[in-house]
Amino acid sequence: MSLPLLDVEGLTVDYPLPRGRTRRAVDDVSLSIATRQTVGLVGESGSGKSSIARAIVGLAPRTAGTITLHGGASAPPARRIQMIFQDPYSSLDPTKTVGYSVSEPLRVHRSPELTRAVIRQRTADMLESVGIPASAASRHPSRFSGGQRQRIAIARALILKPDLVICDEALSALDLSVQAQIINLLTRFRDRDGVSYLFISHDLSVVEMLCDEVVVLYRGRVAETGPARRLREAPLHPYTRGLVAAIPRVDPGARAKARERRELLRTPVVPAPALDDSCAYRHRCVFAAERCAAERPALRAASEGARVACHRAEDVAAQLDGGAGAPAAIPTGGR
Amino acid sequence: MSVINAPLVGGASASAQAAEAAASRGIIRTILRSPRGVCAVAFLLLVIIACALAAVIAPSGPIVQDLSAVNRGPSSHHLLGTDALGRDLLSRLLYGGRSSLVGVAEAVLALLVISVPLGVVAGYTGGAVDRVITRTADLVMSIPVIIILLAVLAMFGRSMSTAMVALGVLGAAGVTRVVRSAALAVREEAFIAAAEVMGQARRDIIFRHILPQCRGVIVVQTSLFAAIALGVQTGLTYLSLGPAPPAPTWGGMVGDAVTAFYTSPWQIVPPGAAIALTVVAFGVLGDVVRDAIADTHSAGASGRPPHRARRPAPAAAPAEALVHVEGMSVAFGSGADETTVVQGVTFTVGAGEAVGIVGESGSGKTVTVKALAGLLPRTAAVTAGSISFAGTELSAGGRRAYRRVRGHGIAIVTQEPMRALDPTFRVGKLLADLVRAVDRCSRGSARTRALELLGRVQILDPEDVAQRYPHQISGGMAQRVAIAMALAGRPKLLIADEPTTALDVTVQAEILDLLRGLQRETGMALVLVSHDLGVVAEICSRVCVMYAGEIVEVAHTEELFAQPFHPYTRALLNASPGGRSDTTALEVLPGGVPSPRGWPIGCHFADRCAFAVETCMAAPVPLRPVFDADRQARCVRAEELAAPVEAAT
C-alpha cells in the first residue's frame, strides 16, 4: 500500500446534551485509508460510525484528535472528500433537476475554464458513467427509483474527482438486486479513477464484499480491525464473533454452526453501564473477567495483521476455536 | 452496459410519485391545476385590476353626489345603486378597494420582510440565534394586537399605512415560528448535508435549498395573513379610524350602510360581498397550496375512494390448511386510477407451519399479508380471490369476520416496534389491558399473565420492564414487547412483517431465535415477511418468493436454496452477500422492479431475465408444479433451466 491518504488519529467526538452534559459518541478512534483502498466501518446503531464520517467532513464537532489528508493540513479541503448518504429519497433536493444537483459541486468550486457548456458536458458524461441516460439531467428526482437516485447521488459525489468518498450506509435502503449494481459501480470507479472509500455499514456481509480493511466499532471505541476476509472467517473480539454469528445464512450447515455459536455467546440482556476506563463490552461478554472491569483494553496486534481490543482474546480463542490463532474450527453439532 | 437500459420510472409507488411531482412542480402550476385555485386567483386579479383602474372604469368620482338619486337600488344609471348622499356605490367600491388592497399589501410586505429571513435563519442556524429569535417571537405574540394598532393610529394621526405595517410586524412573530419549523425540517434532509460537504456557502444553501423547500409554507401563511389583514383594515375603517370621510373605504361603506340599513338595506350588499369574497379568495388560495404540500407528505392522501365492497370468489378451502389464500388480487385507488399491486396470489399455511414470503420492495409482499390480516389501508381493497382462515371465509365477511379472528386468531408484528406501543402507558399496563380485552379476566390475573408473557419473550426482569415507558426501552426490547402483545390472545397465526429490519444484526439474530422457539413451543403458524433470504431461512420451512405482485416460486426452504427453479430466485440468491461463501463479483440483475402500472402481459420478470424467450412475453405465465407437487414456479422454462444444474450436482 502507498502513503496513507487519510489519517485519523485519536478522534473523539462529544455531543452536547442539555444542562452542560455531553455524550461521547466517538472515543479515541484511529484509522487510516490508503489510496485505492476501501475501509469498512462496522458497528451497531449508536456505535459512532456516522459520527466518525461526519467529523471527517466537518459536520460533527471534534473534541480531540487530528484528521489529516495527504499528510497535509488538519482541515481537509471539501472537494477532496465527498459523501454518499443512506436515504436516496432525501439526499437529492426534490425542487431541483437532476442535472442541477449533479453539477452543483462544479458550480460551488467555480473556476474560469468551467463554462456553461463544459459543466453541461461533464454532467452528461458523469450521468452516463453511472448508468443514467444524459437526457435525465432535465428531470426531477421524483421520476427515478431509489437505485437510480443513488446512482445520481454517486454521480454528484464523483464529479469533482475526489480522492475519498464516504459511503454512509449507502446500500442499506436499496433492494438486494440493486445493491449488487451499486457495489459493482463503486468497484469500477475505484479501479478506474483510484477513488478510496470509507464504507460505513451495519451489515458485515456487505462490508466484506467491498472492503480491504474493516474497523469494528462498539460504543464509540474500536473493538477490532483487520483484513476484511480474515475478520469474517476468524473474528477475535467476542463482539465481532457475535456479529459474525448473527449474519443470517442460507446454507443449512453454516446456519447450524452460527446458531450454536450464538448459544455459546449469549448473555442475559442487561442495560449498558456508563462508559469509563473499563471494557465497553463487558456487560454483554460471556468471557468478562475482573480485569475487564478494572482496565480499558488497548488495541493490540494479533494474528494476520489484525488488531484487537480485548484482554482475553487468546483465552477466548482457546475456548471457542480450540487453540489460539487456530480459527474456523467451529465444532459441528448435530442439529 | 446493461444497466443503462433501466426504465426511468422504477419501483416507487405511483401515488408517491404523483405527490412528489407536485412538490417539484411550481407552486403557481399547483394552484392553476385546481379549479378552486383558478377561481380564487381570477377573482383576486379581477379585484386588483378593477381597483387599480378605478379612475378609468368607475362611472363617476368617489365623492360625486347625485342628489336626485339618493338611497337607490341598482339601476342602469348606478349599477350598484347609491348611498344616502347620492354617491355611486360602484365607484366608491372601486376607489375604496384601493386603500384596502394597498393596506393589505403593506401588511403582507412587512410580514414577509421580517418573518422569512428570521424564520429561515433561526431554523437553519439553530443554537443561540434560534433561541433569541423564537423567544422574541413568543414575546411579540403575547402582545394584544388591537391595542397596539389603536395606539399607533392615535400617535401617527390616523395613518393607515403605519397601522398596517405595525400589523405586519406583529403578525410576523407567528409566521416566523412556522417558517422556522419548516426550515428546521429541511435542515435534517441529507441533501443539505451533501451541500455542506461539497463546501457550499451557508448563504447559498439558504437561497438554493432551504428557501425553495419552505416556499409552500410561506405562501400559505401569507395568503391567510392577507385575509386577516383585510379584515382588520376594514374593521379599522368601519370604526372611522382610517382615512377621514368622505374618502371612500370598504369599512366606511359598511358603516354608512349600517346607519341607512332600515331605509335602504341593499347598501350593505356591495361592500359586504366585496369584503367577504376577497377574504374567502385569500383563504381558498392558502388552502389549495396547503393541500398540495400535505399531499407531498402523505402520499396517496388525495382522491381517497370510499371503502369498496369486496368482490370475492369463494372457493372450497382444503380442510387441513389454516390459511388458504386463493387467486387474491389487491388494488389501490379506484376507477381509472385503479392500480393492481398484488395479482392472483395463491398460498396455504398449515397449522403450526412457518412460511416465509420473500421479495424486494414493490413485490407486494407486505400488501399480501396486510390483506390477509384485514389491515389494508382505506385506499386499497381485495378485488378478486378469497382468503380463508381456519375454515372461515374472511374476504366475504368484511370487517365483522375479521373482528372475530383478531387477537385469538391472527396477530401481527410489524417492522417498527416503537410505533406499536402507545408512548403514554407503561409497558406492563399496555400488556395487561390487552390481556383483559382478550381474556376478559380480572385486573390481578391480567397483570400476572402480562408478566408471564414478558418472561415468555425472554425478558430477564419482567417486573422492571413492565414499569418502564416504551421510550425507556431499546428497539430490540420493544420488538420483544410487541411480540408479547401479539401472543396475548394465543393466536393460531402470527404474521411478522419485516420484524427485524429496523434492528441491529446481533439483535436481529436474537429476535429470530426467539420467534423460532415460540413457534415450536406454542404450535402457532407463522408467516414471516422479509427481503432477506437469510432471515427467512433461519425460521421458515417453506418459502414463497414474490416478484412484481406475483408469487414466482414456492418450495421447501432447503430445496429452494439448494436449487432455485425460477431465474429471479436464482438471481436473488446470487446477489445476496450473506448467501454466498466466496467473494467474487456479485451477479448483477439489470434494471429494477417494474412499477405496478408497467407490468407486462407475460412474465413480469422477462425484461430482466437472461433466459427469456418469446413464449415468456406472449401470455401470462401460470404458477405450476415443477417436478414435484410441492414445488411450484412461475416460469415456462423451469424444467429446462433446472436440468443442467441437476446434471452438475
Interface residues (C-beta under 8 A of the other chain):
Chain A: E44 S45 R54 V57 G58 L59 P77 A78 R79 I81 Q82 M83 F85 Q86 D87 S90 S91 L92 D93 P94 T95 K96 S101 E104 P105 V108 H109 E128 G131 I132 P133 A136 R139 H140 P141 S142 R143 F144 S145 G146 G147 Q148 A153 R156 A157 L160 D175 L176 S177 V178 Q179 A180 Q181 I183 N184 L185 T187 H202 D203 L204 S205 V206 E208 M209 R229 G242 L243 A245 A246 I247 P248 R249 V250 D251 P252 A254 R255 R259 R262 R266 P268 V269 V270
Chain B: M1 V3 I4 A6 L8 V9 G10 G11 A12 Q17 E20 A21 A23 S24 E189 A190 F191 A193 A194 A195 E196 V197 M198 G199 Q200 A201 D204 R208 H209 P212 Q213 E360 S361 I459 L460 G475 G476 M477 D504 V505 T506 V507 Q508 A509 E510 L512 D513 H531 D532 L533 G534 V535 A537 E538 E558 F561 A571 L572 L573 A575 S576 P577 G578 G579 S581 T583 A585 L586 E587 V588 L589 P590 G592 V593
